[in-house]
Amino acid sequence: MIKINVPYISQKGSYPTGCESVSTVMLLRFLGYEISVDEFIEKYLDCREFEMRDGQLYGPDPKEYFCGSPYNEDDFGCYAPVICKALEKVFRVYASKLQGDSEALDIAYKAVDETGTPIHELLERYIDKGMPVIFWACIDMREPIVGPEWKLLDTGEDFTWISNEHCMLLVGYDDDGYYFNDPYESHGLVHYPKQLVEERHQAQYGMAVGVCRN
């Protein structure tokens, strides 16, 4: 069994749809970054609101923006590329704070979009080396629900959200399942069976974000 001890943060109350942000800040705190969830959302996370046009709902692409606001319980979430981009900004800004305005910043970490990487490879690449992984699955491992739908703001293409989307921090595993710091409803450290996790992870496109030392 491997279980990485990571500072826990709950999303309950302040961040009803902020699971991606809270999970990311847990990882950042683990890495030694003194950053709050509010600072992460307000300074680093790209968010975009919905619009009604001629009676039709238009919204952002979750690969490019958080869809709505993490502070709003009626809004949605974002996908791995948005979290990668936010992490890269954090790493760059914090490096510049430490090193001044040097042109050749020594940035300690880089974010890696691991969407589609098999879970056993995530374990070998990160967990076995003591590094947690930002991991998408479903709230409480519920069944995914297809919908709602909207048109993308920039292209007009139809987009379908997969509901019960949830992001947690993968912190370990044993023979039977996986351990997560789950920000939802102050769950804390949770353990889910392997096959169930793998099914729910695939339902959310197998999305994950890893962090490597540069």
Residue, then its C-alpha position, 0 to 999 in steps of 0.5 A: m500500500i502507498k498513501i501520500n500524506v497531503p494537506y486536506i481542503s474541503q470545497k463544502g460551503s464556499y466552492p460548490t463547483g470548485c472541486e478542480s481548484v480545491s484539488t489543485v490547491m491541495l497539490l500546490r500546498f503539498l509542494g510547498y506553495e503558500i496559496s489559497v483556493d480564492e487566490f488560485i481561482e481569482k488569479y490563475l483559473d480562466c473562467r467564462e460565463f454563459e450567455m443566452r442568445d436568441g433563446q439558446l444557451y451558449g457557454p464556454d469550452p471546458k477544455e479552455y475555461f471553467c464553465g461559469s464560476p466555482y463559487n456558483e452551485d449551478d455552474f459546472g467545471c473544467y477539463a484538464p487543459v485548463i488546470c494545466k494552464a493555471l498550474e503553469k501560471v502559478f509555477r511561473v509567477y511564484a518563481s518570479k517572486l523568488q527570483g525577481d524579473s530574471e529572463a531565465l526563470d528557474i521554474a521548479y515544476k511543470a504540469v502535464d496533461e495525462t488525459g488518456t494515460p492508463i491508471h497503472e502508468l499514473l501510479e508508476r509515474y507519480i504515486d510511486k515517486g511520492m507525487p499526487v495526481i489531479f484526477w477526474a471521475c464522478i461525484d461519490m462514484r455515481e453513474p455519469i449522466v449525459g447532459p446538459e448541452w449548450k452551444l460553444l461561445d466561440t464556434g457555435e458547435d454543440f457541446t454535451w457536458i457529462s454530469n456528476e463530473h468530479c475532480m479529486l486528488l489521487v494520493g495512493y493505492d492498495d491491492d483493492g483500490y485507490y485512495f483520494n483526498d476528496p474535497y466534496e462534502s468534507h469527505g477527507l481521505v476516501h478509498y474506492p474499488k479499482q474497477l469502479v474508479e476506472e469506469r468513472h474515470q473513463a466516463q470523464y474522458g480519462m482526464a488527469v494532470g500530473v506535476c513533474r520537477n523541471 
